[in-house]
Amino acid sequence: METMSPMHPLGSRANILLTSVFGPYARDDEYGSRKINPMELYHNQVTREQGPFSLRMFHRSFGLMLLKENIDAPCTLLDFPSLERFTDELIDHSYNIVGISAIIPNIGKVKKMCELIRTHLPQTTIVVGGHIANMPDLKHTIDADHICKGEGVSWFRKFLGLDEKAPIKHPMVYSGFGTRILGISTPDKPVNTAAMLIPSVGCPMGCNFCSTSALYGGKGKFINFYETGDDLFAVMCDIEAKLKVSAFFVMDENFLLQRDRALKLLELMKLNKKCWALFVFSSARVLKSYTMEQLIRLGISWVWMGLEGENSSYGKLSGVQTRDLVQELQSHGIRVLGSTILGLENHTHENIDRVIDYAVRHDTVFHQFMLYTPIPGTPLYERHKKDGTLLGEDERPAADNHGQHRFNFYHEHIKDGRETEYLRNAFDQDFEVNGPSLARMIRTMLAGWKRYKNHPDPCIRKRLKWEIKYLKTTYAAAVWAMKRWYRDDQRMHDKIGYILRDIYEEFGWKTRIIAPVLGLYAYLAIKREHRRLAEGWTYEPHMSYEKNAKALELESSAKSRIKIYPTPQGAFIPHTAQNVT
Ligand code: SF4
């Protein structure tokens, strides 16, 4: 621990490079990339066993984007570079600070990047942040000057002598890019994409395994970027106008938990006739504390909810029948992404099938399965550390501690690496029983439309109309193609056939004509994608390179031969353990 807050000698004149770790990601390599751990949120841990039906999509490094907007110093952002591109950036520019954001499995890449910075820019200060900051002994594992734990904007502002409490400027960014499903890429247009909205970080529920909660202080702690419903409404209007969106992916661990803020937002949305759709994360009890009318008018269209496991003792689930809740939400058109943990304390070889069966019976639109994983910083990690039940780096390398392959601790009951097979079984069973998530999503949207299409509130009708626009055309075609794909599987063929029948009944003859025409194209795309995946195809995000206004100013100044400040030799903060926070 540092006794004094570190400060960079150049303050806000420092030229900063912010970067994510280098790719490619979806392959096994010496730096810790893993094929099972691609840079795709859904394909990584939600639809990974759904083959051509898997939702493929990338998300930007939002933390770095938030930093770039909120540091009043020249900032360049390199997102998803290759190793060569990152090296070139160091060779071609004279940065005073390089900030790297990473998760723990990326430790090998961060180490390599620090080495490259020392080689090419020996005077540069290296700051490392993100979830990796909670890794014990990080300061001795990598050659960084500072480890930024927790919220990075105020840390960086302090480091540069800026006003820590200055208002947060929200980055203007779509939530995803490079979307692909059934082997068909969808264009990154506003009409297809939600904007990212980050109201807060952290979650005060402090579940024992939750690394995000732990990163921002754990139980009882969180940080608001937008304190009130008024603040949030204002920033949403701004994003709506600039990005031309009507939907927001709300990147807040438990958005509805701050009830006053959510209800004020609802009031303002009503007052101003805003018909937005919100995709949120919420715990079950919190969801239950709202009426369905409130959720629908607030535009809650999609919710990521922890189901964890039957009889798990988490307070957020206490008294909630999660299957009933999921069925109720989905019957109102709200798509649920349920999240189940495999390997809880009471899971054994004998009961694991029942555990998986319980999860699958929720029939959520999407289902995430994750291995119970003690991540540094969490109470679960501390408990295993105390009990001496963590596996060492030689037994389970950090690169494999992502929850999609093996335990990183000795499980009392599940032995011999069987968790890998159980995890795969869970994904397979969910897919086999409930079918492609795309079909489930379409079924749920149709249910919402039928229920609310004549609702007296014009805003609810407007949102629903906008959301189901593609049900009449491309989604109907996708269902037609999926039905054909399953022609040798009577049960799934019938299941998907009922969805198609309901779509036809609802939207009539035009859809009946369009669906098979476009559907044949989709069917052929599924076949092609299936073949490609069998041949080992993987997908990687494209690189992004952006500069904030100050960096652009600096660049144009450099072009007109105006001075770029070098880091003063005498004032350089040396790399010592004391500098590591
Ligand atoms: S409720 Fe969800 S976000 Fe909050 S601490 Fe628990 S797992 Fe984390």
Residues whose N, C-alpha, C, O or C-beta is under 5 A from the ligand:
A	BS01	SF4	C203 M205 G206 C207 C210 S213 E253 N254 S283 K316
